[in-house]
Amino acid sequence: GGFKTFQPNLYDYYEDYMGRIRRAYPDLRWNFERNVFAAATFNFGPQSIASVHTDDKNLAFGWCAIMALGDFDPTKGGHLVLWDLKLVMEFPPGTVVFIPSAILRHSNTTIAQGEKRMSFTQFSAGGLFRWVECGMQSQKAFFEQGHKHVKTGAQRWLDGIGMYSTWRDLMAKTKT
């Protein structure tokens, strides 16, 4: 829902590429039906804390979903910190955020003793998209066969971030 609503072009890109993998490998078991993310992680805590990091194996321009779970006071702890944007925000249990986790440094703050915080994340590795781009084979095999990428990495990056929706894009879409 949220990913498709706020990043429809990027969502469609994920749907296209994951759909190609589903069709090429029909015996693969996916975590969830009708979901464009290839992977999910449950962090059961009891006080799940993430230090400052990026998820550098995720699709470089891709987004991931992070859901806070548990029983804690979100006004006092468990805040989501987006370091590059200089943002610290309350992140109450049940809240889901979507961020470009491969390029945006993020973490969360500690919670009080006795409180519980877990998280659920969904994401897709950049290697899966590369696998599709290389004709369902590794990039090494692709190059060994004499193939070359049609676009440079820089061009693919620009195309990727070009899929990001602006507020104006979203507002225009609601008027149609």
C-alpha positions in Angstrom: 0.0 0.0 0.0 2.3 2.8 1.2 5.2 2.1 -1.2 2.8 2.0 -4.2 1.0 5.1 -3.0 4.0 7.3 -2.4 6.6 5.9 -4.9 4.4 4.4 -7.7 7.1 4.5 -10.4 9.7 2.8 -8.2 7.0 0.3 -7.0 6.3 -0.5 -10.7 10.0 -1.1 -11.3 10.2 -3.5 -8.3 7.0 -5.2 -9.5 8.4 -5.6 -13.0 11.8 -7.0 -11.9 10.5 -9.3 -9.2 7.7 -10.4 -11.6 10.4 -11.5 -14.1 12.1 -13.5 -11.4 8.8 -15.1 -10.4 8.1 -16.1 -14.0 11.7 -17.4 -14.6 11.7 -19.4 -11.3 8.1 -20.4 -10.6 9.2 -22.9 -7.9 10.7 -20.1 -5.7 8.7 -19.5 -2.5 8.2 -15.9 -1.7 7.7 -14.5 1.8 4.4 -12.9 1.0 2.1 -12.9 -2.0 1.5 -9.7 -3.9 4.6 -8.1 -2.3 7.4 -6.5 -4.4 10.0 -6.9 -1.7 12.2 -10.0 -2.0 13.3 -10.3 1.6 12.1 -9.6 5.1 13.8 -9.5 8.5 12.2 -9.8 11.9 14.2 -8.4 14.8 12.6 -9.8 17.9 14.5 -7.7 20.5 13.6 -7.6 23.3 15.3 -4.2 22.8 16.1 -4.1 19.1 18.4 -1.2 18.5 20.1 -0.4 15.1 23.4 1.6 15.2 24.2 4.0 12.4 24.4 2.2 9.1 23.4 1.9 5.5 22.1 -1.2 3.8 24.7 -1.2 1.1 23.6 -4.6 -0.4 20.1 -3.2 -1.1 19.2 -1.7 -4.5 21.2 1.6 -4.5 18.2 3.8 -5.4 15.7 1.4 -3.9 13.6 1.8 -0.8 13.0 -0.5 2.2 10.1 -0.7 4.6 10.8 -0.5 8.3 8.1 -1.2 10.9 8.5 -0.5 14.6 6.8 -3.0 17.0 6.7 -3.5 20.7 5.6 -1.8 23.9 7.6 1.4 24.5 7.1 5.1 25.0 7.9 6.6 21.5 8.1 10.1 23.0 11.1 9.1 25.1 12.9 6.5 23.0 13.0 4.3 19.9 13.2 7.4 17.6 14.2 6.9 14.0 17.4 8.9 13.2 18.1 9.9 9.5 21.6 11.2 9.9 22.1 12.6 6.4 18.9 14.6 6.6 19.6 15.6 10.2 16.2 14.3 11.3 15.2 12.6 14.5 11.5 11.5 14.6 9.2 9.7 16.9 8.7 6.2 15.6 5.8 4.7 17.5 4.9 0.9 17.5 2.9 0.0 14.4 4.4 2.8 12.3 5.9 2.0 8.9 8.4 4.2 7.1 9.9 3.8 3.7 13.5 5.0 3.2 16.3 4.6 0.6 18.3 2.6 3.1 21.3 1.9 0.9 22.2 5.5 0.7 20.7 7.1 3.8 22.4 6.6 7.1 19.9 5.6 9.7 19.6 4.2 13.2 17.2 4.3 16.1 17.6 5.4 19.7 17.5 3.3 22.9 14.4 2.7 24.9 13.8 2.6 28.6 14.7 -0.5 30.7 11.8 -2.9 30.8 10.3 -1.7 27.5 10.2 -3.8 24.4 11.0 -2.8 20.8 11.1 -5.1 17.8 11.2 -4.4 14.1 10.1 -5.8 10.8 11.9 -4.8 7.6 11.3 -5.6 4.0 13.9 -4.9 1.2 15.4 -6.2 -2.0 19.1 -6.8 -2.7 20.6 -4.9 -5.6 22.0 -8.2 -6.9 18.5 -9.4 -7.8 18.0 -6.5 -10.1 21.5 -7.0 -11.6 20.6 -10.7 -12.1 17.6 -9.7 -14.2 19.5 -7.0 -16.1 22.1 -9.7 -17.0 19.6 -12.1 -18.4 19.1 -14.2 -15.3 22.7 -14.8 -14.7 25.6 -13.3 -12.7 27.2 -10.2 -13.9 30.5 -12.1 -14.1 28.9 -14.7 -16.5 27.2 -11.9 -18.4 30.6 -10.2 -19.0 32.4 -13.5 -19.8 29.9 -14.0 -22.6 31.0 -10.7 -24.1 27.9 -8.8 -23.1 28.0 -5.2 -21.9 25.4 -3.1 -20.0 23.4 -0.9 -22.3 23.6 1.9 -19.7 26.5 2.9 -17.4 26.1 2.6 -13.6 25.8 6.4 -13.4 23.0 6.3 -16.0 21.2 3.5 -14.1 21.5 5.6 -10.9 20.0 8.7 -12.6 17.2 6.6 -14.0 16.6 5.1 -10.6 16.3 8.3 -8.7 14.4 9.8 -11.6 11.6 7.3 -10.5 11.2 9.1 -7.2 7.9 10.9 -6.8 7.7 14.5 -5.7 4.8 15.9 -3.7 3.7 17.7 -6.9 3.7 14.4 -8.8 1.5 12.8 -6.1 -0.9 15.7 -6.0 -1.3 15.7 -9.8 -2.0 12.0 -9.7 -4.8 12.5 -7.2 -6.5 15.0 -9.5 -6.6 12.6 -12.4 
